[in-house]
Amino acid sequence: MTDLATPDAAISGKGDAVAPIEGAGGQPSGLKRSMGLLGVLMITLSAISPASSVFIIVPGIFATGGSGALIAMAVGALVGLCMSFVYAELASAFPLSGGEYAIVGRILGPFAGFVVLGVGVMQLIAIPAVMAVGIGVYLDVLVPGAPPIAAAVLTVALAAGVCVLHLRASAVVTGAFLAVELLALAALAALGLFHAARPLSEVVLHPVFLDTIGTLSAVSPTLIAMAVSLSIFSYNGYGSAVYFGEETHDASRHIGRTVLLALLVTVICEIVPVVAVLLGAPDLRTFFSSHDMMGVIFLSYAGPVANVLVSFCLVLAILNAVIANLLMCSRQLYSIGRDRILPARLSDGLTVIHPRFHSPWGATFAAGAFSGAACLISEQMLLIITGSGILVMYMALCLAVIVGRRNGLTAGGHYRMPLFPLPPLLAFLAMVGVTGMNWMDAQTGRPSLVLTLFVALGAGAYYLLVLSRRGWRMQGPQS
């Protein structure tokens, strides 16, 4: 019986440690299974970072769709549900540290897998940098004049140091930080709901937005559709659990459940504050025109001290998200090394396991170095790098789950989605729609799509010209 009396047991899912496989010289040669559902769930939720989504992404949804953001968030949650079904079924069948590329490559073939890898690794390196660069806005409230780039690089360095620790220790750290950010969300929701200035029916039935001349106007379906494309990304990250599949006990059962639980918790933690602030904003015109929309709620009902405390919580939330995303990045780099995609010396460096913490410390330092260097890139360029890659991965996964179910390649998993094949078909169509919305955005969306296309073409060319000629194949537990 699982002992949940101690924190270690609650995170690992078992009371007894499982010894890792040892290689030459007594050094561990693979990742150690030491995590249970709770530990993976804490890291996954930290990667999503609901507080960061509410305070950073949701204001953009408000700016686009006004109070129609609530409808957009609800539709985005339905798309997320469809994609969570896809992730859960595939992750249950292939709980591999390589994540999306390891799954797609085993179902759609190595060429498709390598294209997804090229796009995915770019995302995994850039996303921690995007988050770290964003920490400067909130750190400036606590430490006025703090240099933003130096703060971003230091954030990545601190996160990488935590990631080298045993994964269970990282889960404890991320769990503690996650509790702090959830408290901030709870405070925001409570202030809005306790000071409701309008009924929910008004928000749902008569959504308005701030137009270009500064007046509140009815929201069009087109604007809500654009807001939906943003809301989908506010929930993104529930599939992160798969990266820890090789370190999770009974992964085929636990990883799929973790994906579904992560989405459920995220939707609740994001939609409730959205409802609260839309009901509680003293004046929607002032709220939508503010550069700090959530700050309006705290300053109106709790005062400047509360705003400072929230800034502190957000600094921890962003640091937490950087830790979780670096953990994911390091696992994919470890898988890249194990698959011998790079020259032998580099591949060997990425597969080195720490003798005490059993973490892929070579891949972890590489992830930290790459993400730290990415902090030096302009914020606009980072947004372009991270803007569209998830669309390629989502669409590839939707195709993979349909092909995998038809060919029986996913039959070994413990989770089977309901209403198949409707969820992957709906999610695929939603991604096509988001792609169209991105193409309409000439400032960020269109350049992001073009960059993603070039990266995908480059990855495909590397596979055809280098890897396929040497008979390359994927390695790992499911090979």
N, C-alpha and C positions, 0 to 999 in steps of 0.2 A: 504494500500500500504506500502511496506517495506521502511523504512526511512534509507538511506545510507549516510545521511549527517554527522553523527557523527561516530567515531570509534566504540563505543559501539554498535550502531545499526547495523553497517556493519558486526560486528562479530556475533552478536546474531541473526540477521535475522529478528528481531522484535524490535519495539521501546518500548514496554511495557514488563516488567518482568513478568514471570509466577511463581506464588507462589508454593513452594514445598509442598508435602504432609507432614503433621505433625504427629508425633507419640506421645508417652507418654511424659508428661512434656513439651510439646510444642517444642520438638526437631524434626528437619526434619528427616523423616524416609526413604527417598529415594533421588535419584539424581535429580537435577533440570534441566529442559529443558531451556537452556539459550543461545545455540549456533546456528549459521546459517552455511551455506555452507562455507563461507569465513573463519570463525574461525577454523572449523574442517580441512579445506584444509591447513591452515598454520601449524597446529600441525602435520598433516600427512606428509607434505613435510619436516618438521623439523625432524620427526622420520626417514625418508629416508636419509636426509642430503646429498643432491647431491654433495656438496663440499667435505665431508668426503669420499664419494665413489670415486670421481675423484682423490683426493690426496692420498688415502690410498689403495683402492681396485684396481683401474685401473692400477697402476704400476705393480701389480701382474698379471694382464691380459696382459700387455705389455711383462713382463718377460716370460710368457708362449707362447703367440702367436705373439709377435713382432708387426709389422704393420698390421698383420691379426687381431689385436684386434678390428679394425673398423668393420670387417665382423662379428666377434664374438659379438660385442655390438649390431649390427643390428639384428642378430638372437636372442639374449637374449631379445631384445625389443619385438620381435614377440611372444616369449614365455610369456613375461610379459603381453602383450596384451590379450593373451588367459586367463591367470590367473586373470587379472583385470576384464574380463567379468564374470568369476566364482565368484569372490569376490563381484562384483556389484550386481549380481542377488541374491546371498545368503544374503548379507548385507541388501538389500532392503526388503527382506522378514523377516529377523530376525536381526534388528538393536539393538543388545544386548551388554551390557558392558562386558559380558564374552568372547566375540570374537569367535574364531574358535571352542572352545569346546562346547559353548552354541548352535552353529549352527549345528555342526556335531551330537551332542547328541539328538537334536530334530528331525533329519532326519534319521540318521543311528542307533539310539538307544543310551541309556546311557552308555553302555560298550565302544562303539567306542568313544563317547564323552569324557569319562574319560581318555582313552588312549591318546587322543589328548591333554587333559588338562595336564596330567603328563609331556608330552614332551614340551608343550607350555609354562607352567609356568617356567620350567627350562630355556627356552630360554629368556623369558621376564626378569628374574632376572639376567641372565648372560650378556645379550647384553649391558645394561648400563655400566657394569663393563669393558667389552671389550673396549668400547668407551672411558671410563674414563682413563683406563690404557694407551691408545694411545695418550692422551693429553700431556704426558710428553715429547714426541719428539719435539713438537712445543713450549711447554712452556719453554723448555731449551734454545731456541733461544732468548726468551724475558727475562727469569730469569735464567741465567746460574747456574747450580748446584742445581736447585730445586729438592728435593727428589721426584721421580716419584710416589711411592706408596702413600705417604702423599698427593700429588697433586691429585691423582685419588680419594682417599677417600673424600677429600675436595670438589672435583667436584660433587660427588654424593650427598654430604650433602647440597651443595648450590642448586643443582637441586631439591632435595626433598623439600627444603624450598619454592621454587617457586611453586612446584606442590600442596602445601597445599592451595595456594591462589584460589580464584574463577577461574573457568576454563576460563572465558573470559579474566581475567588478564594474565593467563598463555599463552593464545593465542596471546595477545599483545606482551608479552616478546618474545615468539618464533618467532612471525612475524618479530620483529625488528632484532633479531639475524639472521633470515633467509635472510633478505635483505642484511646484511653484507656479508654472505657467497656467495650469488648470485653475489654480486659485485666482489668478488675474482674470481669467475668463469668467469665472463664477462671480467675481466682484462686478465686472462690467455688466453681466446679465442681470444681477440683482439691482443695480442702480437704475438700469433702463426699465425693468419691469415694475419696480416700486414707484417710479415717477412717470408712469405711462401718460402721454399727452394726447393720444389718439387711439381709437379702437383698431383691432387687428383687421376687421373687415375693410376699413378704409385703405389700409396698406395693400391688402390682397386684391380688392376689387377696383380700386382707383389709384394705381401706381403713378407716381410723378417723378420727373427728373429736372435738374437745373439746366435750362437751355442756354444757348450762347449769349443771350441778352440778359441773363441773370434772373429769369422768372421760372416758376414751377409750371411745367407743361406735362400733358399726358404722355406716358412712355409708349413708343411704338413697338410692335412685335420684333422689328429688326434690331432695335436697341437691346431688347431682352435677349434675343438670340446671341448678340455679341457678348452680353454679360454672361450667358451660359458658357461660352467658350472659356471665359476666365474662371468661372466657378468650378469647372472640371479640374483645373489645375490646382485650385485651393484644397481639394481633397486628395490630390495625388500623393502616393507614397505607401499606400496599403500593401502593394506588392513587394515592398522591401523585405518582407519576412523571408522570401525565398533565398536571399543571399546568405542566410544563416542556417540553411537546411542541413548542411554537413556538420553542424555543431549542435543540433537539436535532437534530443531523444525522441524516438518514434516520430521522425520528421514527417513521414507521409500522412500521418493523422494530424499532427499539431500545426504544420505550416498552413494548410488550407483553412483551418479554423482561425488561425491568427489573422490571416488576410481578411476574413469576413468580420471578425471582431474589431479589427483596426478601423475598417470603414465605418462600422456602426458607431463606435465611440467618436470618431472624427466628425461624422455628420451631426451628431448631437451637440458636440462641443463647439461647432461652428454655426449651426443654424440657430440655436437658442440665443446666443449673443446678437446675431443679426436681427432676429425678431425684437429683442429687447431694445437695441439702440434705435430701431425704426419707430418703435412705440414711444420710447422715452426721450428722443431728441426734442428739446424745447421748441425749436423752430427748424423745419426741414430745409428751408432756404439757407440759413446760416450753417446748418450741419453739412449740407452737400458742398458748400463753397469753402469749407475749412480745409487747411492743409493737414490738420491733425483731427480727423473726424472723431476717433475714439476718445481723444483728449478732451473734446467738447463735453462728452458725457461726464468724465471724471471731474473736470474743472467746474461744471455746472452744479454737480450734486455732491462732490466729495472734497473739492478744493485742490490747491496746487501740491500739497504734500502727497496726496493720493496719486497724483500724476507722476511724481518722482518715484514713488514706490512701484508703480506700473512700469516705468522705464527700467528700473532695476530688474523686474521680473522678465521683461522682454530681452534684456541683455543675456540673462541666464537661458531664456528660451532659444535664442539664436545660437548661443554657444552649444546648447544641448543638440540642436538640429545639426550643427556642424559636426559634432562628435558622431552622431548616428549616421550621417551621410558619408563620413570618412570611413566608418566601419564597413559600410556597404562597398565603397570604392576599393578598400583594401582587399576585400574578399574577391572582387572581380579581378583585380590585378593578380592576386594569388592564382586564380583560375587561369588567367592568361599565361602565367609562368608555367603552370602545370601542363597546359596544352602545348607548350613549346612553340608559341606563336612568334616570339622574339628570338634573337640569337641566344645560344646556349648560356653564356655567362649572365646575361640579363635575366633570362628565365630562371636560372638557378637562384639569383638574388631575390626574385619575387616569391619564391617558394620556401624561403628559410622560415622555420617555425621557432619562436622563442622557447628555450628549454624550460623556463619556469612558468610563463604565462600561457603557453601553447597558442599564442596569437601569431599571425603571419606578419612578423615585425618588419621584414624587408619590404613587403608590399605596403604596409602601413606607412613607413617613412617615405616611400615613393609617392603614395597618395597625398601625404601631407606636403611634400615638396612641390608636387605639381599644382595642388590647389593653392598653396601659398604663393607660388609664382603667378597664378591666375589672378590673384588679388591686385596685381599691378596693372591689369588690363582695365580699360575704362568700363564703367558700369553699363553703359549702353551696349558695348560690345559683348559683355557677359550675358546681357538679356538676349542678344541675338544668338549667341552660342546655345543658350539653354531653351530657347523659345519653341522649337519645333521637333526636336529629337524624340520627345515622348510620343508624338503622333505616329512616327515610324514604328516604334516599339509596340504601341497599342495595336496598330493595325496588323502587324506581323503576328502578335499573340492571338488575335482574333482568328486569323487564318489558321494558325497552328493548332488551336484547340478543335477547330472543325475537322481538319485533316487528321489530327491525332485520334479523335473519337471514331472517325470513319475507318482508319487503318488499325485501330486497336492499340496504338502506341501509348495511350494514356490509361489503358485498362488496369495497370498495376497500382494506380492511385486509389486512395480511400474516399475521395470526394468526387461526386458527379453532380454537376449543376442542374437545377430544375429548368424546365421549359426549353431545353436544348433543341435547335440551334438559335433560338430567338435572341438570347443575351449577346452572343458575339456578333450577330448580324446587326443588332441595334447599335452596339458600341462602335462597330466598324463604320456604319453610316454617320454616326455622330462625329467620328474623327474626320471623315470626309468633309462634313460641314464646317468643323473647326479649321481645317486646312483652307477652305474657301475664305473664311473670316480672316485668317492670318494673311492670305494673299492680298486682301483689301487694305491691309495696314502697311503702307509703303515705308513707314519709318522703322518698324521693328519686325513685324510679322513676315513681310516678303523677303527681306534680306536673310532672316532666319531660315526660311524654307529653302532659299538658294544655297546657303551655307550647308544645311543638312544634306541637300542633294549632292553637293560636291564631296562631302565627307563619306556618304554612302557609296558614291562612285569610286572614290579612292580606296575604301575598304574592300570593295568588290574586286578592284584591279589588283590589290595586294594578294588577295586570295588566289586569283587566277594565275598571276605571274610568278608567285613565290610558293605559296603553301601547297596548292594543288599539284605542282610539279614534283614536290618531294613526298607526295602521298600522305599529307597531313591528315590526322584525325583527332577528334576530341578525346581527352583523357578523363579519368575520374570514376567515381563509384558506379555510374550508370552506363559506362562505355560498353 
